[in-house]
Amino acid sequence: MALKEFVLFRHAKKNFDSIDPDLSQDGFEQAARILEAVQKNKLPLPQVLLTSPKKRAQQTLSFLQEELQIPLFIEPALD
């Protein structure tokens, strides 16, 4: 059986204006750098993305999901 690689990201930098805040401008830039690292083969190409229901977690992976058309699953157990 082939080994699978598991990469875990904490959400990028967030705003502090609500209970479930969006990413800050810095956070969106951090999230874009994750995509850039995957595109430059510095991180493995994901096959699937799992995220918590929090907006900031989903936004962190949104660049990967949209640009690479990777399935994104919201997993309440990750909250």
Backbone as numpy.savetxt, mean C-alpha at the origin, in Angstrom:
# Nx Ny Nz CAx CAy CAz Cx Cy Cz
7.75 -27.27 -3.18 6.90 -26.09 -3.18 7.80 -24.84 -3.18
7.49 -23.90 -4.06 8.26 -22.65 -4.14 7.96 -21.76 -2.95
8.98 -21.09 -2.47 8.80 -20.14 -1.39 8.13 -18.88 -1.91
7.28 -18.30 -1.10 6.62 -17.04 -1.45 7.19 -15.95 -0.56
7.34 -14.79 -1.13 7.84 -13.65 -0.40 6.66 -12.82 0.09
6.75 -12.36 1.31 5.70 -11.56 1.93 6.31 -10.23 2.32
5.78 -9.14 1.78 6.30 -7.81 2.09 5.20 -7.05 2.83
5.55 -6.52 3.97 4.59 -5.80 4.81 4.96 -4.33 4.84
3.96 -3.48 4.57 4.15 -2.03 4.65 3.24 -1.48 5.71
3.75 -0.57 6.48 2.91 0.22 7.36 2.39 1.35 6.48
1.23 1.88 6.81 0.70 2.98 6.00 1.70 4.13 5.96
1.64 4.90 4.90 2.50 6.07 4.76 2.02 7.17 5.72
2.73 8.27 5.74 2.43 9.37 6.67 1.01 9.88 6.46
0.31 10.06 7.56 -1.10 10.46 7.51 -1.29 11.87 8.05
-2.46 12.43 7.72 -2.91 13.66 8.35 -3.44 13.30 9.74
-3.63 14.26 10.57 -4.15 14.00 11.92 -5.44 14.76 12.16
-6.30 14.78 11.14 -7.49 15.62 11.22 -8.79 14.86 11.44
-8.74 13.54 11.59 -9.97 12.79 11.81 -9.64 11.42 12.39
-10.67 10.65 12.67 -10.48 9.29 13.19 -9.88 8.39 12.12
-10.30 8.57 10.87 -9.79 7.77 9.75 -9.24 8.73 8.69
-8.05 9.30 8.95 -7.53 10.35 8.08 -6.97 9.83 6.76
-6.92 10.74 5.80 -6.25 10.48 4.53 -4.74 10.57 4.75
-3.99 10.16 3.73 -2.55 10.38 3.76 -2.27 11.87 3.62
-1.17 12.30 4.18 -0.70 13.67 3.97 -0.03 13.74 2.61
0.36 14.93 2.19 1.09 15.07 0.93 2.37 14.24 0.98
3.08 14.29 2.11 4.28 13.46 2.27 3.93 11.98 2.14
2.80 11.58 2.69 2.37 10.19 2.62 2.11 9.73 1.20
1.46 10.58 0.40 1.23 10.23 -1.00 2.55 10.10 -1.75
3.52 10.95 -1.41 4.84 10.85 -2.03 5.53 9.55 -1.61
5.39 9.17 -0.34 5.96 7.90 0.13 5.32 6.72 -0.61
4.01 6.76 -0.77 3.29 5.69 -1.47 3.75 5.59 -2.93
3.98 6.72 -3.56 4.46 6.72 -4.95 5.85 6.10 -5.03
6.67 6.29 -3.99 8.01 5.71 -3.99 7.96 4.18 -3.86
6.92 3.64 -3.24 6.77 2.18 -3.20 6.59 1.66 -4.63
5.71 2.29 -5.38 5.51 1.90 -6.78 6.82 2.01 -7.55
7.52 3.10 -7.37 8.79 3.30 -8.07 9.78 2.18 -7.73
9.84 1.78 -6.46 10.75 0.71 -6.05 10.38 -0.61 -6.71
9.10 -0.89 -6.85 8.66 -2.12 -7.53 9.04 -2.03 -9.01
8.79 -0.90 -9.64 9.09 -0.74 -11.06 10.59 -0.85 -11.35
11.43 -0.48 -10.37 12.89 -0.57 -10.54 13.45 -1.89 -10.00
12.55 -2.83 -9.68 12.92 -4.15 -9.18 13.68 -4.12 -7.86
13.48 -3.06 -7.08 14.06 -3.00 -5.74 13.16 -3.70 -4.73
11.90 -3.87 -5.09 10.92 -4.64 -4.32 10.28 -5.64 -5.28
9.85 -6.80 -4.76 9.23 -7.78 -5.65 7.88 -7.30 -6.18
7.53 -7.77 -7.37 6.24 -7.44 -7.97 5.15 -8.18 -7.21
4.21 -7.46 -6.59 3.15 -8.13 -5.85 2.19 -8.87 -6.77
1.65 -9.96 -6.28 0.62 -10.71 -6.98 -0.76 -10.32 -6.47
-0.81 -9.92 -5.21 -2.06 -9.52 -4.56 -1.71 -8.52 -3.46
-2.65 -7.63 -3.18 -2.48 -6.64 -2.13 -3.57 -6.82 -1.09
-3.19 -6.86 0.17 -4.13 -6.93 1.29 -3.99 -5.67 2.10
-5.10 -5.09 2.51 -5.06 -3.86 3.28 -6.15 -3.87 4.34
-5.94 -3.06 5.35 -6.99 -2.86 6.36 -8.07 -1.95 5.76
-9.19 -1.81 6.44 -10.25 -0.91 5.95 -9.91 0.59 6.09
-8.83 0.92 6.77 -8.48 2.33 6.97 -8.11 2.99 5.64
-8.60 4.23 5.45 -8.32 4.97 4.21 -6.83 5.09 3.96
-6.08 5.43 5.00 -4.64 5.66 4.82 -3.92 4.40 4.34
-4.36 3.23 4.81 -3.75 1.97 4.37 -4.09 1.70 2.90
-5.34 1.92 2.54 -5.75 1.71 1.15 -5.06 2.69 0.22
-4.94 3.94 0.65 -4.28 4.95 -0.17 -2.80 4.63 -0.36
-2.17 4.04 0.65 -0.75 3.68 0.54 -0.53 2.69 -0.59
-1.47 1.78 -0.80 -1.33 0.77 -1.84 -2.01 1.15 -3.15
-2.68 2.29 -3.18 -3.47 2.65 -4.37 -2.61 2.84 -5.61
-1.40 3.37 -5.46 -0.53 3.55 -6.63 -0.18 2.20 -7.26
0.15 1.22 -6.41 0.45 -0.11 -6.92 -0.77 -0.72 -7.60
-1.89 -0.63 -6.95 -3.12 -1.25 -7.46 -3.51 -0.64 -8.80
-3.50 0.66 -8.90 -3.95 1.33 -10.12 -2.96 1.18 -11.27
-1.69 1.40 -10.99 -0.69 1.37 -12.07 -0.42 -0.05 -12.56
-0.38 -1.01 -11.64 -0.02 -2.38 -12.02 -1.21 -3.31 -12.16
-2.42 -2.77 -11.91 -3.65 -3.57 -12.02 -3.58 -4.86 -11.19
-3.20 -4.69 -9.93 -3.07 -5.80 -8.99 -4.33 -5.83 -8.13
-4.89 -7.00 -7.88 -6.08 -7.07 -7.02 -5.78 -6.54 -5.62
-6.70 -5.74 -5.11 -6.59 -5.18 -3.76 -7.76 -5.70 -2.95
-7.45 -6.37 -1.85 -8.48 -6.93 -0.98 -8.45 -6.22 0.35
-9.61 -5.78 0.80 -9.74 -5.14 2.11 -10.04 -6.24 3.12
-9.16 -6.36 4.11 -9.28 -7.42 5.10 -9.53 -6.81 6.48
-10.75 -6.90 7.00 -11.07 -6.31 8.30 -10.17 -6.80 9.43
-9.68 -8.01 9.34 -8.80 -8.54 10.40 -7.49 -7.78 10.51
-7.13 -7.01 9.50 -5.92 -6.21 9.54 -6.11 -4.87 10.22
-7.33 -4.55 10.61 -7.62 -3.27 11.25 -7.10 -3.24 12.68
